Amino acid sequence: MTGWVVGNIVFKNFAKHLTLSYGVLFAMGGGILVLHFWWLPKHGINGLTAEPYDRYLKLIGKVKGK
């Protein structure tokens, strides 16, 4: 993300879709926050440490369809 930010600062005069880019970045960041601070704790998993790890692996297997 640091490279993305520096690139936007350096090349901002050439970017016509800068607002859209920020929107996509914020949407992805929001998705990460929802995943770590709502969805994982809802399933009994710590969103920062992925503990208990066996429950985390079982849940990820369900999400992947295994």
VOGU-3710 file (C-alpha; in Angstrom, 3 decimals, decimal comma):
1> mtgwvvgniv> 0,000/0,000/0,000  2,914/2,335/0,614  3,932/2,079/-3,019  0,370/2,811/-4,079  0,247/5,940/-1,908  3,643/7,203/-3,081  2,664/6,540/-6,690  -0,509/8,566/-6,273  1,424/11,479/-4,788  4,016/11,447/-7,554
11> fknfakhltl> 1,647/10,813/-10,477  -1,543/12,501/-9,219  -1,589/14,959/-12,124  -1,800/12,066/-14,580  -4,496/10,053/-12,799  -8,057/10,749/-13,939  -9,678/8,003/-11,876  -8,063/8,803/-8,541  -11,398/9,025/-6,673  -12,399/5,583/-7,939
21> sygvlfamgg> -9,037/4,178/-6,859  -9,483/5,528/-3,350  -13,000/4,084/-3,260  -11,707/0,631/-4,183  -8,942/0,883/-1,575  -11,394/1,909/1,146  -13,839/-0,848/0,144  -11,108/-3,487/0,391  -9,943/-2,064/3,718  -13,525/-2,104/4,987
31> gilvlhfwwl> -13,863/-5,728/3,934  -10,728/-6,631/5,849  -12,026/-4,846/8,959  -15,374/-6,640/8,727  -13,633/-9,988/8,322  -11,256/-9,545/11,250  -13,449/-7,703/13,739  -16,934/-9,099/13,038  -17,021/-12,299/10,988  -14,142/-14,222/12,616
41> pkhginglta> -15,198/-13,344/16,223  -18,774/-14,324/15,302  -17,389/-17,818/14,643  -15,374/-17,895/17,890  -11,996/-17,006/16,421  -9,726/-14,171/17,497  -9,453/-11,879/14,470  -5,895/-10,825/15,239  -4,226/-14,098/16,238  -6,502/-16,691/14,522
51> epydrylkli> -6,811/-18,626/17,777  -7,991/-21,299/18,348  -6,049/-22,306/15,271  -7,803/-25,653/14,725  -11,195/-23,903/14,629  -9,751/-21,328/12,222  -8,483/-24,025/9,852  -11,831/-25,819/10,005  -13,703/-22,593/9,188  -11,376/-21,702/6,319
61> gkvkgk> -11,877/-25,200/4,914  -15,659/-24,642/4,976  -15,279/-21,310/3,191  -13,120/-22,879/0,481  -15,684/-25,640/0,035  -13,600/-28,498/1,424
//
